[in-house]
Amino acid sequence: MIDPRNLKSEYMHFAKFGAGAAYNLASSGVKDALLSDLDLSWADLALHGPNAGGYRPLMDKVAARFAIPTECVTMPGGGCSFANHLALAALVQPGARVLVEDPTYELLIDQLGYLQADIHRFRREASGGWRLEPDRVAEVLTPGTKLVVLTNLHNPTGQFTDAATIHKVAEAAARVGAMVMVDEVYLELMVKDGPALTSFRPEGNIVVTSSLTKAYGVTGLRCGWILAPAPIATRLTRLNDLYGVHPPHIAERMAMVALDRLPHLRARANALIEPNRAAYREILGEHPALDQIILNQGTTVFPRLRHEDGDRLFERLRRDFDTSLVPGRFFGRPDHVRIGLAQDPDTTRKGFVRLAEALRA
Protein backbone atom coordinates (compact mmCIF):
# COMPACT_ATOMS: atom_id res chain seq x y z
CA MET A 1 0.00 0.00 0.00
CA ILE A 2 1.26 3.51 -0.84
CA ASP A 3 1.58 5.72 2.23
CA PRO A 4 -0.68 8.77 1.60
CA ARG A 5 1.60 11.04 3.60
CA ASN A 6 4.41 13.04 2.11
CA LEU A 7 7.55 11.44 3.58
CA LYS A 8 10.18 13.71 2.10
CA SER A 9 11.00 17.26 1.04
CA GLU A 10 12.39 17.71 -2.44
CA TYR A 11 13.44 21.26 -1.61
CA MET A 12 15.35 20.29 1.52
CA HIS A 13 17.08 17.49 -0.37
CA PHE A 14 18.06 20.04 -3.02
CA ALA A 15 19.26 22.55 -0.43
CA LYS A 16 21.41 19.93 1.33
CA PHE A 17 22.80 18.00 -1.61
CA GLY A 18 22.01 19.74 -4.90
CA ALA A 19 22.84 23.42 -4.54
CA GLY A 20 26.59 23.30 -3.97
CA ALA A 21 28.75 25.41 -6.28
CA ALA A 22 31.79 27.64 -6.11
CA TYR A 23 29.44 30.63 -6.42
CA ASN A 24 26.42 29.72 -4.34
CA LEU A 25 23.49 32.08 -4.82
CA ALA A 26 21.03 29.49 -3.51
CA SER A 27 21.45 30.22 0.20
CA SER A 28 18.90 32.60 1.70
CA GLY A 29 20.52 32.84 5.13
CA VAL A 30 23.31 35.06 6.35
CA LYS A 31 26.80 33.59 5.95
CA ASP A 32 27.74 31.36 8.88
CA ALA A 33 29.19 33.22 11.84
CA LEU A 34 32.29 32.07 13.71
CA LEU A 35 32.62 31.16 17.36
CA SER A 36 34.66 34.33 17.76
CA ASP A 37 31.55 36.32 16.79
CA LEU A 38 29.92 35.08 20.00
CA ASP A 39 32.87 35.96 22.25
CA LEU A 40 32.15 32.89 24.39
CA SER A 41 33.81 32.05 27.68
CA TRP A 42 33.94 28.63 29.34
CA ALA A 43 31.60 29.95 32.00
CA ASP A 44 28.94 30.39 29.30
CA LEU A 45 28.85 26.66 28.52
CA ALA A 46 27.51 23.53 30.14
CA LEU A 47 26.70 20.11 28.70
CA HIS A 48 23.75 19.51 31.01
CA GLY A 49 21.22 21.69 32.74
CA PRO A 50 17.58 22.00 33.86
CA ASN A 51 15.89 22.05 30.45
CA ALA A 52 12.92 19.71 30.83
CA GLY A 53 10.24 21.54 28.87
CA GLY A 54 12.82 24.11 27.76
CA TYR A 55 15.67 26.01 29.41
CA ARG A 56 13.81 28.61 31.46
CA PRO A 57 16.48 31.37 31.34
CA LEU A 58 16.51 31.14 27.55
CA MET A 59 12.73 31.18 27.36
CA ASP A 60 12.66 34.17 29.71
CA LYS A 61 15.14 36.00 27.51
CA VAL A 62 13.07 35.42 24.37
CA ALA A 63 9.88 36.40 26.20
CA ALA A 64 11.46 39.66 27.40
CA ARG A 65 12.65 40.40 23.88
CA PHE A 66 9.06 40.32 22.61
CA ALA A 67 7.50 41.71 25.82
CA ILE A 68 5.26 38.67 26.31
CA PRO A 69 4.78 36.16 29.16
CA THR A 70 7.25 33.28 29.26
CA GLU A 71 4.25 30.92 29.30
CA CYS A 72 3.72 31.87 25.65
CA VAL A 73 7.20 30.70 24.56
CA THR A 74 8.13 27.20 23.41
CA MET A 75 11.76 26.48 22.46
CA PRO A 76 12.00 22.90 21.18
CA GLY A 77 15.40 23.12 19.47
CA GLY A 78 15.78 22.38 15.78
CA GLY A 79 15.60 25.93 14.45
CA CYS A 80 12.59 27.40 12.68
CA SER A 81 12.15 24.30 10.51
CA PHE A 82 11.35 22.12 13.50
CA ALA A 83 9.38 24.93 15.15
CA ASN A 84 7.19 24.97 12.02
CA HIS A 85 6.74 21.21 12.12
CA LEU A 86 5.84 21.16 15.81
CA ALA A 87 3.43 24.08 15.50
CA LEU A 88 1.69 22.61 12.46
CA ALA A 89 1.45 19.20 14.10
CA ALA A 90 -0.28 20.78 17.09
CA LEU A 91 -2.65 22.87 14.99
CA VAL A 92 -3.58 20.53 12.13
CA GLN A 93 -5.53 17.27 12.20
CA PRO A 94 -5.64 14.90 9.18
CA GLY A 95 -8.11 16.29 6.67
CA ALA A 96 -8.13 19.80 8.17
CA ARG A 97 -8.62 22.58 5.62
CA VAL A 98 -5.53 24.80 5.60
CA LEU A 99 -4.98 27.96 3.53
CA VAL A 100 -1.42 28.66 2.40
CA GLU A 101 -0.10 31.62 0.45
CA ASP A 102 1.14 31.06 -3.09
CA PRO A 103 4.08 31.28 -3.66
CA THR A 104 5.51 30.00 -0.41
CA TYR A 105 8.36 27.99 1.10
CA GLU A 106 7.98 24.40 -0.11
CA LEU A 107 8.90 22.81 3.22
CA LEU A 108 5.70 24.24 4.74
CA ILE A 109 3.68 22.47 2.04
CA ASP A 110 5.69 19.28 2.58
CA GLN A 111 5.07 19.36 6.32
CA LEU A 112 1.34 19.89 5.80
CA GLY A 113 1.34 17.01 3.33
CA TYR A 114 2.98 14.80 5.93
CA LEU A 115 0.26 15.82 8.39
CA GLN A 116 -2.39 14.96 5.74
CA ALA A 117 -3.90 18.43 5.68
CA ASP A 118 -6.40 19.48 2.99
CA ILE A 119 -4.29 22.26 1.43
CA HIS A 120 -5.83 25.22 -0.39
CA ARG A 121 -3.96 28.23 -1.79
CA PHE A 122 -4.44 31.98 -2.13
CA ARG A 123 -2.18 34.00 -4.35
CA ARG A 124 0.24 36.83 -3.81
CA GLU A 125 0.77 38.61 -7.11
CA ALA A 126 3.88 40.19 -8.57
CA SER A 127 1.62 42.87 -10.03
CA GLY A 128 0.72 43.83 -6.46
CA GLY A 129 4.35 43.84 -5.30
CA TRP A 130 3.89 40.38 -3.75
CA ARG A 131 1.97 42.04 -0.89
CA LEU A 132 -0.34 40.12 1.42
CA GLU A 133 -3.93 41.19 0.74
CA PRO A 134 -6.32 40.37 3.60
CA ASP A 135 -9.37 40.55 1.32
CA ARG A 136 -7.90 37.85 -0.90
CA VAL A 137 -7.53 35.59 2.14
CA ALA A 138 -11.03 36.39 3.41
CA GLU A 139 -12.51 35.39 0.05
CA VAL A 140 -11.34 31.80 0.42
CA LEU A 141 -11.98 31.33 4.14
CA THR A 142 -14.80 28.87 4.86
CA PRO A 143 -16.40 27.58 8.06
CA GLY A 144 -14.25 24.47 7.64
CA THR A 145 -10.95 26.35 7.54
CA LYS A 146 -8.75 25.51 10.52
CA LEU A 147 -5.50 27.34 9.76
CA VAL A 148 -3.97 30.07 7.58
CA VAL A 149 -0.20 29.82 6.98
CA LEU A 150 1.89 32.92 6.17
CA THR A 151 5.54 33.92 5.97
CA ASN A 152 6.91 37.34 6.92
CA LEU A 153 9.20 38.47 5.40
CA HIS A 154 7.59 36.58 2.56
CA ASN A 155 9.59 33.60 1.38
CA PRO A 156 10.66 33.67 -1.47
CA THR A 157 10.22 37.37 -2.34
CA GLY A 158 11.26 39.21 0.85
CA GLN A 159 8.12 41.37 0.92
CA PHE A 160 7.33 42.83 4.36
CA THR A 161 3.86 42.73 5.93
CA ASP A 162 3.11 44.99 8.87
CA ALA A 163 1.46 43.60 11.98
CA ALA A 164 -1.78 45.49 11.33
CA THR A 165 -2.25 43.68 8.02
CA ILE A 166 -1.60 40.28 9.59
CA HIS A 167 -4.06 41.13 12.35
CA LYS A 168 -6.71 41.79 9.68
CA VAL A 169 -6.11 38.29 8.35
CA ALA A 170 -6.31 36.93 11.89
CA GLU A 171 -9.60 38.74 12.52
CA ALA A 172 -11.11 37.25 9.37
CA ALA A 173 -9.81 33.81 10.35
CA ALA A 174 -11.25 34.14 13.85
CA ARG A 175 -14.71 34.68 12.41
CA VAL A 176 -14.65 31.11 11.07
CA GLY A 177 -12.81 29.68 14.08
CA ALA A 178 -9.41 29.39 12.36
CA MET A 179 -5.90 30.02 13.64
CA VAL A 180 -3.09 31.86 11.80
CA MET A 181 0.52 30.66 11.81
CA VAL A 182 3.22 33.10 10.70
CA ASP A 183 6.79 32.01 9.98
CA GLU A 184 8.71 35.17 10.97
CA VAL A 185 12.24 33.82 10.56
CA TYR A 186 13.16 36.51 8.00
CA LEU A 187 11.39 39.26 9.96
CA GLU A 188 14.47 39.31 12.20
CA LEU A 189 16.20 41.08 9.31
CA MET A 190 13.95 44.10 9.94
CA VAL A 191 14.98 44.50 13.58
CA LYS A 192 17.17 47.50 14.26
CA ASP A 193 18.30 48.52 17.73
CA GLY A 194 14.84 48.78 19.23
CA PRO A 195 12.29 46.15 20.27
CA ALA A 196 11.98 42.93 18.28
CA LEU A 197 9.16 42.78 15.75
CA THR A 198 6.35 40.23 15.77
CA SER A 199 2.67 39.94 14.91
CA PHE A 200 2.08 37.72 17.94
CA ARG A 201 -0.32 38.73 20.71
CA PRO A 202 -0.71 36.64 23.87
CA GLU A 203 -4.49 36.81 23.49
CA GLY A 204 -5.69 35.88 20.05
CA ASN A 205 -5.44 33.31 17.29
CA ILE A 206 -1.90 33.89 15.98
CA VAL A 207 0.99 31.47 16.43
CA VAL A 208 4.46 32.64 15.38
CA THR A 209 7.61 30.67 14.57
CA SER A 210 11.12 32.04 14.17
CA SER A 211 14.79 31.52 15.00
CA LEU A 212 18.21 33.17 14.98
CA THR A 213 19.26 31.12 11.95
CA LYS A 214 18.53 33.13 8.82
CA ALA A 215 19.23 36.67 9.99
CA TYR A 216 22.29 36.16 12.18
CA GLY A 217 24.29 33.28 10.70
CA VAL A 218 24.17 31.02 13.77
CA THR A 219 22.61 28.05 12.02
CA GLY A 220 24.45 25.51 14.15
CA LEU A 221 22.73 26.64 17.35
CA ARG A 222 19.28 25.65 16.01
CA CYS A 223 17.80 28.32 18.26
CA GLY A 224 14.16 28.37 17.20
CA TRP A 225 11.03 29.41 19.07
CA ILE A 226 7.26 29.33 18.89
CA LEU A 227 5.15 32.14 20.32
CA ALA A 228 1.64 30.93 21.08
CA PRO A 229 -1.25 31.62 23.44
CA ALA A 230 -0.40 29.89 26.72
CA PRO A 231 -2.78 26.91 26.34
CA ILE A 232 -1.33 26.15 22.90
CA ALA A 233 2.22 26.60 24.18
CA THR A 234 1.49 23.95 26.81
CA ARG A 235 0.15 21.65 24.10
CA LEU A 236 3.31 22.22 22.05
CA THR A 237 5.55 21.31 24.98
CA ARG A 238 3.63 18.09 25.60
CA LEU A 239 3.66 17.19 21.91
CA ASN A 240 7.42 17.68 21.76
CA ASP A 241 7.74 14.75 24.16
CA LEU A 242 6.98 12.63 21.08
CA TYR A 243 9.63 14.36 18.97
CA GLY A 244 12.68 15.99 20.48
CA VAL A 245 12.28 15.52 24.26
CA HIS A 246 15.22 17.85 25.16
CA PRO A 247 17.23 20.25 22.98
CA PRO A 248 21.04 20.00 23.32
CA HIS A 249 21.72 22.08 26.42
CA ILE A 250 25.10 23.37 25.23
CA ALA A 251 23.31 24.91 22.23
CA GLU A 252 20.78 26.53 24.56
CA ARG A 253 23.59 28.05 26.61
CA MET A 254 25.31 29.34 23.46
CA ALA A 255 21.98 30.76 22.27
CA MET A 256 21.83 32.81 25.48
CA VAL A 257 25.13 34.40 24.49
CA ALA A 258 24.02 34.91 20.88
CA LEU A 259 20.92 36.79 22.01
CA ASP A 260 23.14 39.15 24.00
CA ARG A 261 25.38 39.56 20.94
CA LEU A 262 22.63 40.45 18.46
CA PRO A 263 23.84 44.02 17.83
CA HIS A 264 27.21 42.63 16.70
CA LEU A 265 25.62 39.83 14.67
CA ARG A 266 23.17 42.28 13.11
CA ALA A 267 25.97 44.65 12.06
CA ARG A 268 27.85 41.71 10.59
CA ALA A 269 24.76 40.63 8.61
CA ASN A 270 24.17 44.15 7.26
CA ALA A 271 27.80 44.36 6.16
CA LEU A 272 27.13 41.33 3.97
CA ILE A 273 23.62 42.05 2.70
CA GLU A 274 23.81 45.71 1.73
CA PRO A 275 26.86 45.46 -0.58
CA ASN A 276 25.30 42.40 -2.18
CA ARG A 277 22.00 44.19 -2.77
CA ALA A 278 23.87 47.11 -4.36
CA ALA A 279 25.88 44.70 -6.53
CA TYR A 280 22.71 42.94 -7.62
CA ARG A 281 21.11 46.21 -8.68
CA GLU A 282 24.27 47.17 -10.57
CA ILE A 283 24.82 43.87 -12.39
CA LEU A 284 21.35 42.35 -12.76
CA GLY A 285 18.90 45.09 -11.85
CA GLU A 286 18.20 46.08 -15.46
CA HIS A 287 18.93 42.76 -17.13
CA PRO A 288 16.53 42.29 -20.07
CA ALA A 289 16.06 38.58 -19.32
CA LEU A 290 14.61 39.33 -15.87
CA ASP A 291 11.21 40.68 -14.88
CA GLN A 292 11.56 41.58 -11.23
CA ILE A 293 10.84 43.64 -8.15
CA ILE A 294 13.96 44.44 -6.12
CA LEU A 295 12.93 45.21 -2.56
CA ASN A 296 14.95 47.13 0.02
CA GLN A 297 14.77 44.39 2.66
CA GLY A 298 15.35 40.68 2.96
CA THR A 299 18.05 38.34 1.73
CA THR A 300 16.49 37.20 -1.55
CA VAL A 301 15.33 38.35 -4.96
CA PHE A 302 12.69 36.38 -6.88
CA PRO A 303 12.81 37.41 -10.56
CA ARG A 304 10.74 35.93 -13.36
CA LEU A 305 12.73 34.59 -16.29
CA ARG A 306 11.46 35.99 -19.57
CA HIS A 307 12.87 33.27 -21.84
CA GLU A 308 13.25 29.95 -19.97
CA ASP A 309 12.33 28.05 -16.83
CA GLY A 310 14.32 28.02 -13.62
CA ASP A 311 15.44 24.39 -13.82
CA ARG A 312 16.98 24.83 -17.25
CA LEU A 313 18.83 27.95 -16.13
CA PHE A 314 20.00 26.20 -12.96
CA GLU A 315 21.45 23.25 -14.88
CA ARG A 316 23.29 25.50 -17.34
CA LEU A 317 24.50 27.79 -14.56
CA ARG A 318 25.87 24.85 -12.55
CA ARG A 319 27.43 23.11 -15.54
CA ASP A 320 29.03 26.03 -17.33
CA PHE A 321 29.55 28.66 -14.61
CA ASP A 322 29.91 26.67 -11.33
CA THR A 323 27.15 28.85 -9.89
CA SER A 324 23.84 27.90 -8.26
CA LEU A 325 20.49 29.43 -7.36
CA VAL A 326 17.09 27.98 -6.46
CA PRO A 327 14.72 27.00 -9.28
CA GLY A 328 11.32 28.60 -8.81
CA ARG A 329 9.42 25.31 -9.00
CA PHE A 330 10.25 24.84 -5.32
CA PHE A 331 7.96 27.82 -4.67
CA GLY A 332 5.32 26.92 -7.26
CA ARG A 333 6.72 29.30 -9.90
CA PRO A 334 8.74 27.32 -12.48
CA ASP A 335 9.51 30.46 -14.50
CA HIS A 336 11.16 32.18 -11.50
CA VAL A 337 14.39 31.73 -9.55
CA ARG A 338 15.34 32.70 -6.01
CA ILE A 339 18.70 34.43 -5.61
CA GLY A 340 20.42 34.92 -2.26
CA LEU A 341 22.04 38.17 -1.11
CA ALA A 342 23.64 37.26 2.22
CA GLN A 343 26.91 35.43 1.56
CA ASP A 344 30.46 36.71 1.11
CA PRO A 345 30.26 39.92 -0.98
CA ASP A 346 33.23 39.16 -3.25
CA THR A 347 32.05 35.65 -4.05
CA THR A 348 28.44 36.78 -4.42
CA ARG A 349 29.37 39.57 -6.82
CA LYS A 350 31.29 37.10 -8.97
CA GLY A 351 28.23 34.84 -8.90
CA PHE A 352 26.07 37.72 -10.15
CA VAL A 353 28.49 38.30 -13.03
CA ARG A 354 28.32 34.62 -13.95
CA LEU A 355 24.55 34.66 -13.76
CA ALA A 356 24.43 37.68 -16.07
CA GLU A 357 26.65 35.81 -18.53
CA ALA A 358 24.47 32.71 -18.32
CA LEU A 359 21.36 34.76 -19.04
CA ARG A 360 23.02 36.05 -22.21
CA ALA A 361 24.12 32.58 -23.34
N, C-alpha and C positions, 0 to 999 in steps of 0.2 A: 504494500500500500504506500502511496506517495504521501509524505507528511505535508499537510496543507500550510504549515507555517513556513515563513522565510527563515532559513537557517544559515544565512550568510549575508555579507555586505560586499557587493561588487566594488563600491567606491572605496571602502576601507582596505580591501585587498589591493586595489590600484594604488592607494596612497602609501601603503607599506612596501609594496614589491614592484610597482610598475611605473613610478614617477621619477625614479632616480636618473640624474643627468648631471653633467658638469655644470650646467647653467639651469638650475632648478627654479622655475617660475610657478611650480605647482603648489608650493607651500603657502598657506594663508596665515600662519602664525609668525610671530616675531622670532627672529633667529635665536637659537638656544643661548641662554645666559651661562656664565661660568660660576663655579663655586665662589670665586673671588668677588663676584657681583653681590653675593649675599653677606660677605664679611662675617662669616660664621666663627664662633669660638666653640671649644669643646663643651663649655657649660651650656651651650644651646641645644645639645644633642643628648638623646637617650634612646636606647633600643626598645625599652618597655615603659609603659606608663598607664595611668587610669583612663583608658579610652573605650570602655564598654559603652556602646551607644554614641560614641564620638568623644573626642578630647575636649573637655569643657572649656579650657582656656582658649582654644582655637575657635570654638563655636561662639564664645563670648566676644572674641575680637571681631569676627565677621558680623555678628549682630550689632555691635557698637558702630561698625563701619556704615551700616545701613540704617541705624537708629531704629531697630526693631527688637522685640523680645528674643532672647536666646531660644525660647521654646519654639520659635518659628524657623529655626535653622537646623538642617540635617547636613552632615558632612560625611558621606560614605566612603570617601577615597575614590580613585578611578577617574578623576578629572570630570569635565562637563559631559563627556560621552557616557560615562556610567551614571552620572546624575540624571541625564535624560532618560536612560533606560529604567532606572529605579522609579523616577517620577511617572513615566508613562505606564509602567507595570502597576503602580498603585492607583492610577486614574482610569485605566482602560480595561474593560472586561471583553472577552471574545465576542465579536459581533457588534461592539459598540460603534456608533456612528461618530467619526472624527473628521473634522475639517482641518485641512492643512493648506497653507499658502503654496502657490505655484508661480515661480520656481522656489525650491527649497533645498536644504541639505539632505542628500539621499539617505544618510544614516538614520534620520528621523523616520523616513518612510519605511526603511528596512526594519527598524525596531517595532514600528506599528504593525508591520506585516507579521513579524514574529509573534506579536501579541494577538494576532488574528482580528485586528480592528477592521471595521468597514470604513475604508478611507474615501473621502470626498475632497475635492480641491476647489479653491477659489484663486483667481489669478491676480498677480501684480503685473502691471503693464509697463513696458519700457516707455511707451508714449506718455505715461503719467509719472515718469521719473522713478519707476519701481516703488512708488509710495504705497503704504498700507492704507486702504480705503475702507473705513468701518461700514459704510453702506453696502459695499460689495460683499462683506462677510455676512451682514444681517440678511441679505437676500437669500442666502443659502442655508441659514440656520433653520432647523426644524425642531419640533418637540422631542424628536428622538436623538438630537445631537447631544453628545456627552462631553466633548472636548474640542477646543480650537487650539491649534499649534502654530506658534509664530516664532520668528527669529528677529533679534534686534541687537546690533546692526543686522540688517537682512543679509543672510547668506544664500546666494553668492554675490550680491551686488554691492553691499556696504551701505545701503540706504538707512538713514536714521529715522526712527519713529519716536515722537515724544510721548511721555507717559499719559498725557491727556487723551491722545488718540487711542492708545492701547486700552485705557479705561472705558472709552466708548465701545470698543469691541467687547470688553468684559461685561458692560451693562447690557448689551444686546444678548450676550450669551446667558447671562443670569436670568433673563426673562424666559428662557426655555430650560432652565435648570442645568446649564452646561458650565464647565470650568474652562479656563484659559491657561495654557502653559506657554511661557516665553523663554526661549533660549537666549540669554543675554551675554553669552561669552565674549562677543565682540563689542558689546556696549562698554566694556572696561576701557576700550581705546578712547572713549569720549571723556573719561574722567580727567580732570585737571588737578589742581591742588585742593579743591574743596571737597564737599561730601561726595560719596559714591552715588552713582545713578542707578535707579531701578524703578520698574513699574509696580513692584510688589507692595501690597498693603496687608497688614496683619489680619484685618477684617475684610473679607471679600472672596472672590472666586478666581484669583490669579495665583499660579504657582510659577516660580522663576528658577531657572538653572543657570549656573555660570561656573567659572573657574579662573585661576591665574594663568592658565596655559597660553592662550592665544595672544594676549596683549602684553605679556611680560617675559615670555621666553623661558619659563620655568616648567616646561613640560614634564620633566622627570619627577616633580613633586606630586603630580596628580591631585592637586589641591582644588577639588570641586565642591560646590555647595548647592543645596536646594533651599529656597525660601518658600515657605508654605504656611497657611493658617495652622495654628498649633495642633488641632486634631489630625490634620493630614500629615504634619511632620511626625507625629507619634506613629501613625500608620507606616510611614516611610521607614522609620527606624526599625519597627518590628519586621517589615518585609525584608529589610537588608539582612536579617538573620538567615534568610534563605540564600543570600548571594555572597556578600563579602565578609560578614561577621565583624572583623576589625580591620581598619586601614593600617598600613605599616606606621608604627608610632614615630619612627625616626623621620619619616616624611612629614608627619603632622608637626613635629617640633621645628623642622626646617621651614615649613609653611608659616609658622609664627614669625620667624625672622624675615621671610620674604614679605609678609604683610607690612612689617615695619620699614622695609626697604623699598616700598613702592615708589616714592619720589625718584630714587636713583634708577630703578628699573623702568619707570615711565620715561625719564629723560633719555635713557639708552634706547628705548623703543622708538621714540620720536626722531632720534639721530639716525635711525635706519630708514624709517618710513618716509619722512619728508623729502630727503634727497631722491629716493626711489620714485615718489609720486611726481616730482619735478622732472626726473629723467624720462618717465613714461610720457608725460605731456610733450616733452621735447621730441622724443624719438617716434612715438606711436600715436600721439594725440590727434594728428590730422591725417593719419594713414588712410588712403582711399579704400583699402580692403576692409576697414573696420567701421561699423556703425555703433556708436557707443555714447554712454554718459559717464564722464569722469567726475566722481564726487570728491569732496574735500575731506572725507573721513574714511576710515576703514583701511584694511590691508589688501583689498582686492579690487580688480576691475573686471567687468563681465561684458565684453564687447560681442556684438553679433558679427559673424563672418559673412561678408557679402557674396563670396564666390565658392565656398566649400563648407563641409561640415567639420566639426571640431575633432573628430577621430582621425580624419584624413590629415588634417594639419598636424595633429599630435604625432602621428607616425612619421611624417616627413621631417618634422622638427627634431624628433629624437634621432632619426637615422642620419640625417645630413648635417645637423647643426649641434648635436649633443645637448639639446635644450628641451625642457619639458614644461607643460602647463596642464590644466585639467580640462578634458573635453566636456562640453556642455551637456552631453547626454546624462551625466551624473546628477544634473539639476533639472532634467526634463526639457532641456533646450539644446538639441543636437547641433544647431547652427551657431552656438555660442562657445566661448571658452572662458575659463576663469584664470586670471593672471595675478600672482602674488606680488606684493610690494614691500615685504618686511624682512628680506634677507640682506646679506652683505651688499652694500651699495655698488661696489666695483663689479662684483660678479653679476648682480642683477642688471646693471646697465649693459654689460656685455650680452646678457641674455636678451634684453630688449632689442639690441642691434641685430642679433641673430634672428629673432622673431620677425623683425622688419624685413630682413633679407628673405626669409622663408615665405613671407606673404607676397613678395615680388616674384618668387620662383614660379 
